[in-house]
């Protein structure tokens, strides 16, 4: 908690998010195969403020910056990020060590987050409905690329970098 609130207390940031610099490969595939390419295209101003673990769930912010309504389930982290982006909050990632967090099955989480990003981009008139459909098609291709990861065959770092480049190249 001290690491997260320190930049706020010092006046350097209004909100912080724990940037968990060590994570198992699955979340990194999510970041490089899905979130960075799509959020970077729809909300490019957002990426420099999120760090490499925008789903960490560890956040701090001035009281008046918290959204009044959040969706159910795991898309709440994304809803908070998009809210802070919309209101221009000074967000800063804070390097933090990871805690033991058992991987829980999150079926269809990426698809839900894709839809959340697309709906928000439509609401903010950053894309048209036709473009949203092309991004949905891209998501299926990007998700298939992530599914190719095989820990017995791939070096995680190399696979993540290749995934990022392939995913970006497929963006509409």
Backbone as numpy.savetxt, mean C-alpha at the origin, in Angstrom:
# Nx Ny Nz CAx CAy CAz Cx Cy Cz
5.63 2.86 20.15 4.81 4.05 20.15 5.67 5.30 20.15
6.76 5.28 20.92 7.62 6.46 20.99 8.20 6.81 19.62
8.62 5.78 18.87 9.17 6.03 17.54 8.13 6.66 16.62
6.90 6.22 16.72 5.84 6.73 15.85 5.42 8.15 16.20
5.37 8.49 17.47 4.89 9.82 17.83 5.99 10.88 17.83
7.24 10.48 17.89 8.34 11.44 17.96 8.30 12.48 16.83
8.16 12.09 15.55 8.11 13.11 14.49 6.91 14.06 14.62
5.82 13.56 15.19 4.63 14.40 15.38 4.89 15.42 16.49
5.44 14.96 17.59 5.75 15.83 18.72 6.77 16.90 18.31
7.75 16.52 17.48 8.78 17.46 17.02 8.26 18.40 15.94
7.05 18.17 15.42 6.49 19.04 14.39 6.96 18.73 12.98
7.64 17.60 12.81 8.15 17.21 11.50 7.05 16.58 10.65
6.08 15.97 11.29 5.00 15.28 10.58 3.71 15.47 11.37
2.60 15.26 10.66 1.30 15.26 11.32 0.78 13.84 11.54
1.33 12.93 10.74 0.95 11.52 10.83 2.16 10.67 10.47
2.24 9.50 11.06 3.34 8.58 10.77 2.80 7.18 10.54
3.61 6.41 9.86 3.30 5.00 9.63 4.59 4.21 9.81
4.50 3.09 10.51 5.68 2.27 10.72 6.12 1.67 9.39
7.36 1.92 9.03 7.96 1.35 7.82 8.76 0.13 8.26
8.11 -1.01 8.22 8.71 -2.25 8.69 9.69 -2.73 7.63
10.95 -2.50 7.88 11.96 -2.75 6.87 12.26 -4.23 6.66
11.85 -5.07 7.56 12.01 -6.50 7.32 10.63 -7.13 7.34
10.33 -7.84 6.29 9.07 -8.57 6.19 9.31 -9.81 5.36
8.49 -10.84 5.55 8.58 -12.00 4.67 8.26 -11.59 3.24
8.57 -12.45 2.30 8.45 -12.09 0.90 7.02 -11.78 0.46
6.02 -12.45 1.02 4.66 -12.22 0.53 4.25 -10.74 0.55
4.42 -10.02 1.67 4.05 -8.60 1.64 4.87 -7.79 0.65
6.12 -8.19 0.42 6.93 -7.46 -0.55 6.41 -7.70 -1.97
5.90 -8.90 -2.23 5.29 -9.15 -3.54 4.07 -8.26 -3.70
3.29 -8.12 -2.64 2.12 -7.24 -2.66 2.54 -5.81 -3.00
3.61 -5.34 -2.36 4.06 -3.96 -2.57 4.56 -3.76 -3.99
5.43 -4.64 -4.45 6.09 -4.43 -5.75 5.26 -4.90 -6.93
4.39 -5.87 -6.72 3.60 -6.36 -7.84 2.27 -5.67 -7.99
1.78 -5.08 -6.91 0.44 -4.51 -6.94 0.38 -3.06 -6.46
0.71 -2.82 -5.19 0.45 -1.51 -4.61 1.28 -0.40 -5.25
2.59 -0.57 -5.30 3.43 0.50 -5.85 3.06 0.83 -7.30
2.88 -0.16 -8.18 2.50 0.20 -9.54 1.14 0.89 -9.63
0.12 0.35 -8.98 -1.22 0.91 -9.12 -1.38 2.23 -8.37
-1.00 2.26 -7.10 -1.11 3.51 -6.34 -0.19 4.57 -6.94
0.96 4.16 -7.44 1.88 5.10 -8.07 1.29 5.72 -9.33
0.48 4.99 -10.04 -0.16 5.53 -11.24 -1.36 6.41 -10.87
-2.15 5.97 -9.90 -3.38 6.70 -9.56 -3.13 7.87 -8.60
-2.23 7.67 -7.65 -1.96 8.68 -6.62 -0.44 8.80 -6.44
0.29 9.31 -7.43 1.76 9.33 -7.36 2.30 10.11 -6.17
1.57 11.08 -5.67 2.03 11.85 -4.53 2.01 11.03 -3.24
1.31 9.91 -3.24 1.16 9.09 -2.05 2.40 8.23 -1.77
2.99 7.66 -2.80 4.07 6.69 -2.59 5.26 7.20 -1.78
5.75 8.42 -2.01 6.92 8.85 -1.23 6.66 8.96 0.27
5.40 8.97 0.67 5.09 9.17 2.09 4.76 7.88 2.83
4.63 6.76 2.11 4.14 5.55 2.76 5.20 4.59 3.25
6.42 4.67 2.73 7.43 3.69 3.08 7.15 2.37 2.37
7.82 1.33 2.79 7.70 0.03 2.11 6.67 -0.89 2.76
6.00 -0.44 3.80 5.02 -1.29 4.47 3.76 -0.51 4.82
3.06 0.04 3.82 1.90 0.87 4.14 0.74 0.11 4.76
0.83 -1.19 4.84 -0.21 -2.02 5.44 0.15 -2.39 6.87
1.18 -1.82 7.44 1.70 -2.27 8.74 0.66 -2.19 9.86
-0.29 -1.29 9.74 -1.28 -1.14 10.80 -0.78 -0.30 11.96
0.49 0.03 11.97 1.05 0.84 13.05 1.12 2.29 12.59
0.29 3.14 13.18 0.18 4.52 12.78 0.01 5.42 13.99
0.35 6.67 13.78 0.06 7.71 14.77 -0.31 8.96 13.98
-1.17 9.78 14.55 -1.56 11.02 13.88 -2.19 11.96 14.88
-2.19 13.22 14.51 -2.93 14.20 15.29 -4.40 13.77 15.29
-5.07 14.01 16.36 -6.44 13.54 16.55 -7.37 13.96 15.41
-7.26 15.19 14.93 -8.18 15.68 13.92 -7.95 15.10 12.53
-6.92 14.30 12.36 -6.62 13.71 11.05 -7.26 12.34 10.82
-7.78 11.74 11.87 -8.34 10.40 11.71 -9.69 10.47 11.00
-9.92 9.57 10.04 -11.22 9.58 9.36 -12.34 9.21 10.33
-13.52 9.71 10.06 -14.66 9.43 10.93 -15.30 8.09 10.61
-15.11 7.59 9.39 -15.67 6.30 8.99 -14.59 5.47 8.32
-14.57 4.20 8.62 -13.63 3.27 7.99 -14.39 2.04 7.50
-13.90 1.43 6.42 -14.53 0.20 5.95 -14.21 -0.94 6.90
-15.00 -1.98 6.81 -14.74 -3.20 7.58 -13.54 -3.92 6.99
-12.84 -4.67 7.80 -11.80 -5.56 7.31 -10.46 -4.86 7.07
-9.66 -5.53 6.26 -8.28 -5.13 6.09 -8.08 -3.90 5.20
-9.10 -3.43 4.50 -8.92 -2.23 3.68 -8.90 -0.95 4.51
-9.06 -1.06 5.81 -9.04 0.14 6.65 -7.68 0.84 6.60
-6.57 0.09 6.53 -5.26 0.73 6.41 -5.19 1.58 5.15
-5.69 1.05 4.06 -5.69 1.78 2.80 -6.61 3.00 2.88
-7.74 2.85 3.52 -8.68 3.98 3.67 -8.03 5.12 4.45
-7.27 4.80 5.48 -6.59 5.83 6.26 -5.55 6.53 5.40
-4.76 5.77 4.65 -3.75 6.37 3.78 -4.38 7.32 2.76
-5.44 6.87 2.12 -6.09 7.70 1.11 -6.72 8.94 1.74
-7.28 8.81 2.92 -7.84 9.97 3.63 -6.74 10.98 3.93
-5.63 10.52 4.48 -4.53 11.44 4.78 -4.00 12.08 3.51
-3.95 11.33 2.42 -3.51 11.89 1.15 -4.49 12.97 0.67
-5.78 12.68 0.77 -6.81 13.63 0.32 -6.74 14.96 1.07
-6.47 14.91 2.36 -6.46 16.15 3.14 -5.07 16.79 3.20
-4.10 16.18 2.54 -2.76 16.77 2.49 -2.00 16.69 3.80
-2.26 15.66 4.57 -1.54 15.50 5.84 -0.06 15.26 5.56
0.78 15.84 6.40 2.22 15.59 6.29 2.50 14.22 6.92
2.60 13.21 6.05 2.81 11.82 6.47 4.27 11.46 6.31
4.78 10.75 7.28 6.18 10.33 7.23 6.29 8.88 7.66
7.00 8.06 6.84 7.29 6.70 7.30 8.38 6.74 8.38
8.27 5.87 9.35 9.24 5.79 10.43 9.80 4.37 10.44
11.10 4.25 10.24 11.72 2.93 10.25 11.49 2.26 11.60
10.99 1.04 11.54 10.69 0.31 12.77 10.97 -1.16 12.55
11.33 -1.83 13.62 11.54 -3.27 13.56 10.18 -3.94 13.55
10.14 -5.12 13.01 8.89 -5.86 12.93 8.61 -6.58 14.24
7.38 -6.82 14.49 6.96 -7.64 15.60 6.55 -8.99 15.04
6.38 -9.96 15.88 5.96 -11.26 15.41 4.50 -11.15 14.99
4.26 -11.36 13.74 2.91 -11.21 13.20 2.63 -12.43 12.34
1.93 -13.39 12.87 1.66 -14.58 12.07 0.84 -14.22 10.83
1.23 -14.81 9.72 0.48 -14.57 8.48 -0.89 -15.19 8.62
-1.90 -14.39 8.45 -3.27 -14.88 8.48 -3.78 -14.95 7.06
-4.58 -15.94 6.76 -5.14 -15.98 5.41 -6.00 -14.74 5.17
-5.77 -14.10 4.04 -6.52 -12.90 3.69 -7.00 -13.07 2.24
-7.93 -14.00 2.05 -8.36 -14.26 0.69 -8.97 -13.01 0.06
-8.59 -12.80 -1.16 -9.12 -11.69 -1.96 -8.79 -10.31 -1.41
-7.81 -10.19 -0.51 -7.45 -8.88 0.03 -6.94 -7.96 -1.08
-6.05 -8.46 -1.92 -5.52 -7.59 -2.97 -6.61 -7.13 -3.91
-7.53 -8.02 -4.26 -8.63 -7.62 -5.14 -9.49 -6.55 -4.46
-9.76 -6.71 -3.16 -10.54 -5.71 -2.43 -9.80 -4.37 -2.40
-8.49 -4.42 -2.21 -7.72 -3.17 -2.19 -7.65 -2.55 -3.57
-7.55 -3.37 -4.60 -7.58 -2.85 -5.96 -8.88 -2.11 -6.20
-9.99 -2.74 -5.84 -11.30 -2.09 -6.02 -11.40 -0.81 -5.21
-10.87 -0.83 -4.00 -10.91 0.36 -3.15 -10.13 1.51 -3.79
-8.92 1.21 -4.29 -8.12 2.23 -4.97 -8.83 2.76 -6.22
-9.38 1.84 -7.00 -10.05 2.26 -8.23 -11.29 3.10 -7.93
-12.09 2.69 -6.95 -13.28 3.46 -6.60 -12.90 4.85 -6.09
-11.82 4.93 -5.33 -11.38 6.23 -4.82 -10.88 7.11 -5.98
-10.14 6.51 -6.90 -9.65 7.25 -8.07 -10.82 7.73 -8.94
-11.85 6.90 -9.07 -13.05 7.31 -9.82 -13.74 8.48 -9.10
-13.89 8.37 -7.79 -14.52 9.42 -7.00 -13.78 10.75 -7.14
-12.46 10.68 -7.16 -11.62 11.88 -7.26 -11.39 12.31 -8.71
-12.04 11.60 -9.64 -11.94 11.89 -11.09 -10.51 11.83 -11.62
-9.76 10.88 -11.09 -8.41 10.67 -11.59 -8.40 9.67 -12.74
-9.46 8.87 -12.85 -9.61 7.93 -13.96 -11.08 7.91 -14.38
-11.29 7.36 -15.58 -12.64 7.17 -16.09 -13.08 5.74 -15.81
-14.38 5.45 -15.91 -14.82 4.06 -15.74 -14.14 3.10 -16.73
-13.89 3.55 -17.94 -13.21 2.70 -18.92 -11.77 2.39 -18.48
-11.11 3.40 -17.94 -9.75 3.17 -17.44 -9.77 2.23 -16.24
-10.77 2.37 -15.38 -10.89 1.48 -14.22 -10.98 0.03 -14.68
-11.72 -0.21 -15.74 -11.85 -1.58 -16.26 -10.51 -2.10 -16.76
-9.74 -1.24 -17.42 -8.40 -1.67 -17.89 -7.48 -1.97 -16.70
-7.62 -1.20 -15.63 -6.82 -1.47 -14.43 -7.24 -2.79 -13.78
-8.50 -3.12 -13.84 -8.96 -4.42 -13.31 -8.35 -5.56 -14.11
-8.27 -5.40 -15.41 -7.63 -6.42 -16.26 -6.14 -6.51 -15.92
-5.51 -5.36 -15.72 -4.10 -5.35 -15.32 -3.92 -6.11 -14.01
-4.80 -5.88 -13.05 -4.69 -6.53 -11.75 -4.62 -8.05 -11.90
-5.46 -8.61 -12.74 -5.45 -10.06 -12.93 -4.09 -10.52 -13.44
-3.53 -9.79 -14.38 -2.20 -10.15 -14.91 -1.12 -10.00 -13.83
-1.17 -8.90 -13.08 -0.17 -8.67 -12.02 -0.29 -9.74 -10.93
-1.50 -10.09 -10.58 -1.72 -11.11 -9.56 -1.16 -12.46 -10.03
-1.34 -12.77 -11.29 -0.78 -14.01 -11.84 0.75 -13.99 -11.80
1.35 -12.83 -12.04 2.81 -12.73 -11.94 3.28 -13.02 -10.52
2.57 -12.49 -9.53 2.94 -12.72 -8.12 2.84 -14.21 -7.78
1.85 -14.87 -8.35 1.62 -16.29 -8.06 2.73 -17.18 -8.61
3.57 -16.65 -9.48 4.67 -17.44 -10.04 5.82 -17.63 -9.05
5.82 -16.89 -7.94 6.92 -17.00 -6.99 6.98 -18.40 -6.40
8.18 -18.97 -6.44 8.43 -20.29 -5.87 9.70 -20.18 -5.04
9.60 -20.28 -3.71 10.77 -20.09 -2.86 11.89 -21.10 -3.15
11.56 -22.24 -3.72 12.60 -23.23 -4.04 13.37 -22.85 -5.30
12.79 -21.99 -6.12 13.43 -21.64 -7.40 13.89 -20.19 -7.50
13.29 -19.30 -6.75 13.56 -17.88 -6.95 14.30 -17.25 -5.78
15.22 -16.35 -6.10 15.81 -15.48 -5.10 14.78 -14.38 -4.82
14.40 -14.18 -3.55 13.33 -13.23 -3.27 13.58 -11.82 -3.82
14.76 -11.28 -3.58 15.07 -9.92 -4.05 15.01 -9.79 -5.55
15.60 -10.75 -6.24 15.57 -10.71 -7.70 14.16 -10.84 -8.23
13.39 -11.76 -7.63 12.01 -11.94 -8.07 11.20 -10.67 -7.85
11.36 -10.03 -6.69 10.62 -8.81 -6.40 10.94 -7.72 -7.40
12.22 -7.54 -7.74 12.60 -6.51 -8.71 12.06 -6.82 -10.10
12.14 -8.07 -10.52 11.57 -8.45 -11.81 10.06 -8.26 -11.81
9.42 -8.61 -10.71 7.98 -8.44 -10.58 7.59 -6.98 -10.73
8.32 -6.10 -10.07 8.03 -4.66 -10.17 8.12 -4.20 -11.63
9.18 -4.58 -12.31 9.36 -4.15 -13.71 8.28 -4.73 -14.62
7.97 -5.99 -14.44 6.93 -6.62 -15.27 5.57 -6.00 -14.99
5.26 -5.81 -13.72 3.97 -5.25 -13.35 3.81 -3.82 -13.90
4.88 -3.04 -13.78 4.84 -1.68 -14.33 4.66 -1.69 -15.85
5.34 -2.62 -16.51 5.26 -2.66 -17.97 3.87 -3.03 -18.46
3.09 -3.71 -17.64 1.75 -4.12 -18.03 0.68 -3.07 -17.73
1.03 -2.05 -16.97 0.04 -1.03 -16.61 -0.54 -0.36 -17.86
-1.84 -0.12 -17.82 -2.45 0.58 -18.98 -2.03 2.04 -19.04
